[in-house]
Structures are given as C-alpha cells and as structure tokens.
Amino acid sequence: MGLLLTVLAPLSWVNALVLKFGRAIGIAAIAFMVAAILIQVVARYIFNNALPWPDEAARFCMLWMTGLMAPTAFRRGGFVALDMISGFLSSRVAALLGLVLLLISLAILIVAVQIGFKEVTGFGGRFATASLYLPTFDGWFRVPRSWMMLSLFVGVVLLLSVNIELILRSIVTFLGGGDRLPDLDLGDMAAGSE
C-alpha cells in the first residue's frame, strides 16, 4: 500500500494543479462564448445583420470549456454514479464496485484517446474553420479545425489521468487505507458545495 500511496501523491498533486489551470481557461472560454452569442444576438436582431463568426467562435469555446471542465467534474464525482446501489453495500463491496466501474471507464478512455488523436491529426484536422480568423502581421489567418478538435484530445487525456488517480484511490480504499489517502484538492469549487 505504501507504493500505491507514493505513486498517488504526486499524481494527485499534478492533477490538482493542471485541473485548476484548466478551470481558469474554462471560465474564460465560458465568458468568450457568452460574449460571442450576445454579439450575434445584437447583430442579428437589432442591426438585422447576422455575422458569420460568432456561432463558430461560441462552438469553439464550448468545446474547450467542456474538455477542460469535465475532468474536474469527474474527479469530484460530478458524473452519473451508482450511489443508491453502493449505499446498500458494505464499504469494501462498494469500493470494489467503484473499482470495476473505473476500470471499465479506463478501457473506454484509452480508446477515446486514440480517437481524439486521430481527429486532430487525421483528415478532418487538415481543414480550416469556415469563418474563424485570427489577425496576424501578414493579414488574417484561418483557424485550423485541428485546434477545435484538440479540445477532445486534451479533455480525454485529462480524464484518463483523473481516472488513473481515482483507480489508485479506490484500490487503497479497498485495501483499508482510505484514511491515509491525500485529500482531493477541490480548490475554489469546494466553498460553493457546502
């Protein structure tokens, strides 16, 4: 169990740090998404002139927000869980059930990482977005679609890292060392849940 705790401590620290940074970027993405949607509403319904870029910009921000926020929700237990069933089971059996579900999730996430990588580097990632441009010194640069699809890959890699941490925590709990686990750093989100 000492080896598991030795591996778990730095992984937990790295996950907490990366997810905190991801939450900050995710919050900025939400703000940009709302701003783009408001610009489109004003342009379309007040000036009767729909702009081509706000819809795609909002979609871009939504994908990145999802990819960066989903791992935090997974780490905090914010996804669908079998709490009702595990409430009727002993703590060791509930920990074993949780471990089995996390191992199934691990297999799915490994496949998802491969899919995400193919989306970024494959045929679809070679094209540019239809209406998103960035200003450069030489003119305007069309945003590659691979930048949008990278959100899937980054999100799944972060989910995989969190899943490995949760598997290690579940194994330690199953072996009776749950009291020796490092606390999950819930950071700025913990205050809102109390």
C-alpha positions as CSV (number, residue, x, y, z in Angstrom):
1,M,0.0,0.0,0.0
2,G,3.0,2.3,0.6
3,L,3.9,2.0,-3.0
4,L,0.4,3.0,-4.1
5,L,0.4,6.0,-1.8
6,T,3.8,7.0,-3.1
7,V,2.6,6.9,-6.7
8,L,-0.8,8.5,-5.8
9,A,0.6,11.6,-4.0
10,P,2.4,13.2,-7.0
11,L,-0.3,12.2,-9.4
12,S,-2.9,13.8,-7.2
13,W,-0.8,17.0,-6.9
14,V,-0.3,17.2,-10.7
15,N,-4.0,16.6,-11.4
16,A,-5.0,19.3,-8.9
17,L,-2.6,21.8,-10.4
18,V,-3.5,21.1,-14.1
19,L,-7.2,21.0,-13.4
20,K,-7.0,24.3,-11.6
21,F,-5.3,25.8,-14.6
22,G,-7.9,24.1,-16.9
23,R,-10.8,25.5,-14.8
24,A,-9.4,29.1,-15.2
25,I,-9.2,28.6,-19.0
26,G,-12.6,27.0,-19.0
27,I,-14.1,30.0,-17.2
28,A,-12.5,32.3,-19.7
29,A,-14.0,30.2,-22.5
30,I,-17.4,30.5,-21.0
31,A,-17.0,34.3,-20.9
32,F,-15.9,34.4,-24.5
33,M,-18.7,32.1,-25.5
34,V,-21.4,34.3,-23.9
35,A,-19.8,37.4,-25.4
36,A,-19.9,35.9,-28.9
37,I,-23.5,34.8,-28.5
38,L,-24.5,38.3,-27.3
39,I,-22.7,39.9,-30.2
40,Q,-24.6,37.6,-32.6
41,V,-28.0,38.4,-30.9
42,V,-27.4,42.1,-31.1
43,A,-26.1,42.0,-34.7
44,R,-29.0,39.7,-35.9
45,Y,-32.0,41.2,-34.0
46,I,-31.0,44.8,-33.6
47,F,-28.9,45.6,-36.7
48,N,-30.6,42.9,-38.8
49,N,-27.1,41.7,-40.0
50,A,-26.1,38.3,-38.8
51,L,-22.3,37.8,-38.5
52,P,-20.7,34.7,-39.8
53,W,-18.1,34.1,-37.0
54,P,-19.9,34.2,-33.6
55,D,-21.6,30.8,-33.9
56,E,-18.3,29.1,-34.7
57,A,-16.5,31.0,-32.0
58,A,-19.1,30.0,-29.4
59,R,-18.8,26.4,-30.5
60,F,-15.0,26.6,-30.3
61,C,-15.2,28.0,-26.8
62,M,-17.9,25.4,-25.7
63,L,-15.7,22.5,-26.9
64,W,-12.7,23.8,-25.0
65,M,-14.7,24.6,-21.9
66,T,-16.1,21.0,-21.9
67,G,-12.7,19.5,-22.5
68,L,-11.1,21.4,-19.6
69,M,-14.0,21.3,-17.1
70,A,-15.1,17.6,-17.5
71,P,-12.0,16.2,-15.7
72,T,-12.8,18.4,-12.7
73,A,-16.4,17.1,-12.6
74,F,-15.1,13.5,-12.9
75,R,-12.6,14.0,-10.1
76,R,-15.3,15.5,-7.8
77,G,-17.8,12.7,-8.6
78,G,-20.0,15.0,-10.6
79,F,-20.8,12.4,-13.3
80,V,-23.6,9.8,-13.1
81,A,-22.8,7.5,-10.2
82,L,-24.4,4.4,-8.6
83,D,-24.8,6.0,-5.2
84,M,-28.1,4.3,-4.5
85,I,-26.7,0.8,-5.1
86,S,-23.5,1.4,-3.2
87,G,-25.5,2.7,-0.2
88,F,-26.9,-0.8,0.3
89,L,-23.5,-2.5,0.1
90,S,-20.7,-2.8,2.6
91,S,-17.9,-0.3,2.2
92,R,-15.5,-2.9,0.7
93,V,-18.0,-4.2,-1.8
94,A,-18.9,-0.6,-2.7
95,A,-15.2,0.1,-3.2
96,L,-14.9,-3.0,-5.4
97,L,-17.9,-2.0,-7.5
98,G,-16.4,1.5,-7.9
99,L,-13.1,0.0,-8.9
100,V,-14.8,-2.2,-11.6
101,L,-16.6,0.8,-13.0
102,L,-13.4,2.8,-13.1
103,L,-11.6,0.0,-14.9
104,I,-14.4,0.0,-17.5
105,S,-14.0,3.7,-17.8
106,L,-10.3,3.3,-18.2
107,A,-10.8,1.0,-21.2
108,I,-13.2,3.4,-22.8
109,L,-10.9,6.4,-22.2
110,I,-7.9,4.6,-23.8
111,V,-10.0,4.1,-26.9
112,A,-11.2,7.7,-26.7
113,V,-7.6,9.0,-26.6
114,Q,-6.8,7.2,-29.8
115,I,-10.0,8.6,-31.4
116,G,-9.1,12.1,-30.2
117,F,-5.6,11.9,-31.6
118,K,-6.9,10.7,-35.0
119,E,-9.3,13.6,-35.0
120,V,-6.5,16.1,-34.5
121,T,-4.0,14.5,-36.9
122,G,-6.4,12.9,-39.4
123,F,-8.2,14.1,-42.5
124,G,-10.7,16.4,-40.7
125,G,-7.9,18.2,-38.8
126,R,-6.3,19.3,-42.1
127,F,-9.0,21.8,-42.9
128,A,-9.6,25.2,-41.5
129,T,-12.7,26.6,-39.9
130,A,-15.3,28.2,-42.1
131,S,-15.4,31.7,-40.5
132,L,-12.9,31.9,-37.7
133,Y,-9.9,34.1,-38.4
134,L,-7.1,35.4,-36.3
135,P,-5.3,38.7,-37.1
136,T,-1.6,38.3,-37.9
137,F,1.1,40.8,-39.1
138,D,0.6,39.5,-42.7
139,G,-3.2,39.6,-42.7
140,W,-5.8,37.2,-41.5
141,F,-5.1,33.5,-40.5
142,R,-7.9,30.9,-40.7
143,V,-8.1,28.9,-37.5
144,P,-7.4,25.2,-38.3
145,R,-10.1,22.8,-37.4
146,S,-7.5,20.7,-35.6
147,W,-7.3,23.4,-32.9
148,M,-11.0,22.8,-32.2
149,M,-10.6,19.0,-32.2
150,L,-7.6,19.3,-29.9
151,S,-10.2,20.0,-27.1
152,L,-11.4,16.4,-27.4
153,F,-7.9,15.0,-27.2
154,V,-6.8,17.2,-24.3
155,G,-10.1,16.6,-22.4
156,V,-9.8,12.8,-22.8
157,V,-6.1,12.8,-21.7
158,L,-7.0,14.8,-18.6
159,L,-10.0,12.4,-17.9
160,L,-7.6,9.5,-18.3
161,S,-5.2,11.0,-15.8
162,V,-8.0,11.6,-13.3
163,N,-9.3,8.1,-13.9
164,I,-5.9,6.6,-13.0
165,E,-5.8,8.7,-9.8
166,L,-9.3,7.5,-8.9
167,I,-8.4,3.9,-9.6
168,L,-5.4,4.1,-7.3
169,R,-7.6,5.8,-4.6
170,S,-10.2,3.0,-5.0
171,I,-7.6,0.3,-4.6
172,V,-6.2,2.0,-1.5
173,T,-9.7,2.3,-0.1
174,F,-10.5,-1.3,-0.9
175,L,-7.3,-2.4,0.9
176,G,-8.4,-0.5,4.0
177,G,-6.1,2.6,3.7
178,G,-8.8,5.1,2.9
179,D,-7.8,7.2,5.9
180,R,-4.3,7.6,4.5
181,L,-5.3,9.0,1.2
182,P,-4.4,12.6,0.3
183,D,-7.3,14.9,0.2
184,L,-8.7,15.8,-3.2
185,D,-7.9,19.5,-3.7
186,L,-11.3,20.9,-4.6
187,G,-9.8,24.4,-4.5
188,D,-12.2,27.3,-5.2
189,M,-15.1,25.0,-6.0
190,A,-15.3,23.5,-2.5
191,A,-16.8,26.6,-1.0
192,G,-19.8,26.5,-3.3
193,S,-20.7,22.9,-2.4
194,E,-21.0,23.4,1.3
